[in-house]
Every structure is written in structure tokens, then in C-alpha cells.
Amino acid sequence: MSGAAAPGGPIAAPATLHRPATEAISHGLNTVPAPVLVLGGVLGLQGGAALTTGLYPLVGPAGVVALRLVLAAVLLVALWRPGWRWDRRTWSLALGAGTLIAVHHLSYYEAVERVPLGAATTMEFIGPFALALAGSRRSADLLWAALAATGVVLLSRSGAPMNGAGLLFGLLAGGCWGGYILVGKRLAAHLPDGRGLALAVSWGALLSLPYGILQAGTRLLDPGTLAIAFAVAVLSSVLPYSFQMAALRRLPPGVFGVLTSLEPAVGALIGLSFLGQHLAPQQWTGVAAVALASVGTVGRGTRAA
């Protein structure tokens, strides 16, 4: 690669990175309202999570994560061609985001294997919720966050006993997700396109691959498994993370975190529609509360965009 480093900044990207296709993608994402991008990412993540349930008997949670991240990294690197010559700050942010992505995925899919999708996603939301609460400066934000928290509590209630390890894995995923929001926002501000995301996902893939190989071995190379994993990578990684990076450039972390509170509701609905995981009446009330809290933040999120 050629290019000179700007003082304190990343080394200049080669001209090929500014080809019309990537410019069009960046421009297109920047024209979409940030709350819409967040909600689109939520739909992709939860749809992909439901799709992965068919892979668990074949490769296990670690195998699912390894395939998802490796395939997503290949697609993102092919698209953005980030190169490897960056300054220390860029690498620190990319490696930090990639580590959080890998640990989040491993813990979240361990949770989904043990408890219903809606319950796992409810526990995952604790991280963004805590972030929204900690970063709040307005009483209205606290009210929306409190309403979302009420919905989370209602969603987590079920007549069936919950696996304790599954709930703990969900909490770990939530902590990583909250950390990723903070680090991801800094990475998105530091690099104005998808190169930072490509670096982060590539590092996450390298971290998760040994665990996937240990758990699944050569089963990772089965053509049918790879086909499903490719769909999951696009639906749950490439599209949602691209949407989220674009949204994080324009939204405060707290607003982004509360908007993602739709995930438990979407997870519960997808679990009902595609996995036969039925909801009790109080859980439907939780769906409505979480959705209302998310809608309540859209106005402020749009003003901040």
C-alpha cells in the first residue's frame, strides 16, 4: 500500500477504496434516518439468530459464531479493502470492537441454545439499557428507559423454568454489547466508512475460529452448513453492523442503546412466528412497553442525527 500518514491519524487509504461502489454505499447509508438504520439492524440480528437454531445440532454455538464471523469478514474485506497499515489508535479501536463482537457472539449464542430467543435477547438488552440510563441527562430519557426496563421484566417472565447458565450467558452478552456501543461509536467517528468495521469483524473472526474448530472440526466445511451460515453472516453481521456503524456516527450512545430495546420484542415475535415459542399475556404487555419506549426515543434520535 502507498500513502502518507497524517499526524495522529490513519495512513491514507489507496485510491481504490474510493471507487464509486463504496462511495455510493456510504452515501446511501448516510441518507437513511439513523433510527431506521438501528431498527433495520435489529430485524437482521434477530432474524439471523432464529435461522441459526438449525445449525446448533451440526456445529454448536462456537461453530455458528466462527462461521458467521469468518464469512462476514471475508465479505466486508472484499467490499471495503481496508488494508493493514493503520496507526495505533485505529488498531486499538478496531481490536477492541472486534474482541467485544467475538465475546458477545459466543456468549449470546450459548444463551440462545439454552433459553428461548426472547429471553436471551431480553438479558442481552441489560447492557444497552444500563448505558442509556448512565448517559441520561434528561428526565424524559429516564422515563423511556424505565418503561423499556418494565417491558424487559415482563418479557422475561415465563411459566417455564429458565436455564441459569443461559441467563448468565445472556448477561455477559449484554455487557459486551454495551461496551461495543461505546467503542463502536469511537471507531465509526474515527473512520468515515466501512473499513473500521471490516477490521473489527476480521479480528473477531480470528478470535472465534479456534473455538469453532475445537467444537465442530471438519463439520464447519459441510456445504449445507456453509450455505446456511452464509445467509446468517449477511443477515446478522454484514447488514446490521453496517447499519449500526452508520447510525452510531449520528446518535448519542444512550439513544442508540434505548432504540435497540426493540430487540427483546422482535426476538420474542420471531420466536413465536418461526420457532413456536409462545408468549404469555404479560409477555405481550412487555412487547408493547418495549416498543413504545423505542418509539419514544425516535424523535430525539432524529434531532440528534
N, C-alpha and C positions, 0 to 999 in steps of 0.2 A: 504494500500500500504506500501511497505517497501522500504528502500533506504535512503542513507545519502545525505545531501545537500552539494554540492561543494561550496567553498567560492564565494559568489556573483553570483552563477549560480542556475539553476533549480535543484530541487530534482531529483536524479537519477531515471530513468524510470524502471519499473519492466521488468523482462526478457521476459515476453510475448509480449512486444512491439517490440522485435527484432526477431519475428518469420519470417520465410523465405518469406511469402507473402508480408509483408510490406517492407522488405529489397529489394525484387525484384521490387516493385513499385517505391521505391525511386531511386534505381539504374537505372531503365528504364527511368524515367523522367530526370535523370541527364545525360543520354547519348543522349538525343534529343537536337539538337541545340536550344538555348534559343529563337531566333526569331521565330522558328517554333512553339514552345510552346505558345508564345504570340498570333500568328495568329490562332492557334487552339482554344485558349480561346475566341478570337473574334468571330469566327464562332459559337461556342457553345452559347455564350451570346446572339447574335443576333437571332439565330435560336430559342432559348428558348423564347426570347421576342416576336417573331412573334406567337409562339404557345400559349402564354398567352392571346392573344387577345380574344380567345374563352372563357376565364374564367371571363373576366371583367363583363359581364352581370349577372354572377352567384354569385360572391363573392366580386367584386370590387377590386381596386388596392391594398388596405391594406390586403384583404383576400388572394390575389395572393402572396403577399410578405410573409405573415405569413406561408402559406402552403409551399412555396418554401424553406424558410429558416429552418422551423421545420423539414421537410423531409430531407433536405440536412444535417442538424446537426445530425439527427439520423444515417444516412448512414456514415458520417465521424467519428462520435464517435464509431460506431460499428467496423469500419475498423482500426482506429488508437488507440482506447482506451487510451485517453490522461490522464485520472485520474484528480484529482483536487488539488494535493499537489505540488504547484509551488511557486517560490519566487516572491517577489513583482514586479520585473522588468518584469517577464514573464506575470503576470496577467495584468500589466499596458499596455503592448503591445497588448495582446490578447483582452482586453476590449476596448482599443482604436480602434483597427481594426474592432472589431465586431460592435461598435457603428457607425463607418463610413459606414460599409456594410449595416446596417439597415436603416440609414437615406438615403443613396444613393438609395437603392432599393425602398423605399417608395416614394421618390421624382421622381425617374426615371419612375416608373410605373404610377404615377399620370400624368407625362408628356406624356407618350405613349398613355394614354387614351384620351388625348386632342388634340394631334398633330400627324402627320404621323411619322412612326418609324424612317425614315431617318432624319427628322427634330429634333426629340427628341434626337437622338444619336449625331447629329451634335452639339447641345447645350451641351451635356454631355462631348464632347471632349474638350471643352474650358478648363477644369481643367487640364488634361494631357498636353494640348498644352502650357498652362501657365507654368507648371512645367518644360517642356522641354526647354522653352525659358529662364526661370530664371536660370536653371542649365547649360546653354550652356557655353562652354569655347572655342569653335572653330567657325570660320566664316561659315564653311560648315554646322554645325548644325543649325545656324540661317537661312541659305538658305533653307534647307529642311523644317524647321519649318514654314518659310514664305510661301513656296509652299503649305504645308498642310493647313495653315490658309486660303490661297486663295481658295483652294478646299472646305473648310468648308463654306466660304461665298457663293460660287456658289451653293453648295448643299442646303443652307438654303433659297435660292430664289425660290419662287413658285408663280404661278398665283393665288392660293387660299389664302385667308387671314388666318393668323396663330393666334391661341388662345394665348393671352398674358400670362395667368396663366400657360399654358402648357410650354411655353418657359422659364418662370421663374423657374418652377419645374426642367426643363432640366438643367438650370444653377446651381441650388442647387445640383443636382446630379453630375454635373461636378466638383464642388468644393469638394464634398465628395470623388469623385473618385481620384482626385489629392492627397488629404490627405491620402487616403488608400494606394496609391503607396508608399508614404514615410514611413508610419507606417508599411505597409506590408513588405517592404524590410527589416526593422529592425527586425520584427518578424521572417521572413524567415532566416535571418542570425543568430538569437538567437537560434532557434530550427531547426535542420537539416532535419526534415521530416514533416509529415502532422499533428502532434499533435497540433501545434500552430494554424493551420487553423481550426481544429476541435473545439478548444476552442473559437476562434473568431466567427465562424458561430453559435455556440451554444448560445453565448451571444447575437448576432444579432437576433437570433430566439426568445429569451426571450423578447427582447425589442419590437419586431414587433408583437408578438402574441396578446397582449391586443387590439391593433388597428384592427387586423384582426377579432377578436371576436366581437368587437363593430360594425364593418361594416357588417359582414356576419353571425355571430351567428352560429347556427347549420348547416347552408348550407356548412360550411367547412368540414363536415363529409360525404357529399354525395359521394357515391362510384365512380361515374363517374368523379366528380370533383377531387377526390383524385388521380385517375388514371392519369389524365392529369397533375396534379400538381407534381406527382412523376416523370413523364418524364421531366417536366420543371426543377425540382430540380437537376436531373442528368445532363441534357444538359446545364443548365445555372448556376449552382453553383458548384456541386461536381467536374466535369471535368475541367471547366475553371479556377476555383480558385486553384485547384491542379496544373494545368499547370502554372498559373501565379506565384504562390509561388516558384516553381522550377526555373522559368525564372528570378524572382527578385533576387535570390541569385547570379546570374551571370551577370546581366545587370545593368548599371547605371540607376537611376530613369528617367533621361531625355530621354535616348534612349528607355526605356520601354514606356514612355509616347508618344513619337512620333510614335512608332510602333503601338500603339493602335489607331492611327489616321485612320487606316483602318475601324474602327467601323462605321463611318458615311457611307462610301461606301458600306460596307456589309449590313448595315441596310437598305439603300436605295434599294439595289438589292433584298434583301429578301422581302421588302415591295412591290416591283414591281412584283416579281415572285409568291408570296403566298397570298398577301393581295390586289392586284390590285391597288397599289399606284404608279401611273405613274410618270415618271421623265420628266422634260422639258430639252431641249438641253443643256442649261447652267449647269443643274444639272449633266448631264452625263460628261461634262467637269470637274466639281468638283470631280466626282468619279475618273476620270483619274488622276487629280492632287494629290488627297489624296493618291491614290495607289502608284503613283510614289514617293511621299515623303517617304512613308513607305519602299518601296524597297530601296531607297537611304540610309536608316539607317541600313539595314541588314548587310552590310559589316563591319561597325564599331561595331554593336552589336555582330557579330560573333567573332571579335577580342577581345572584352571585356569578352566573355564567358569563 
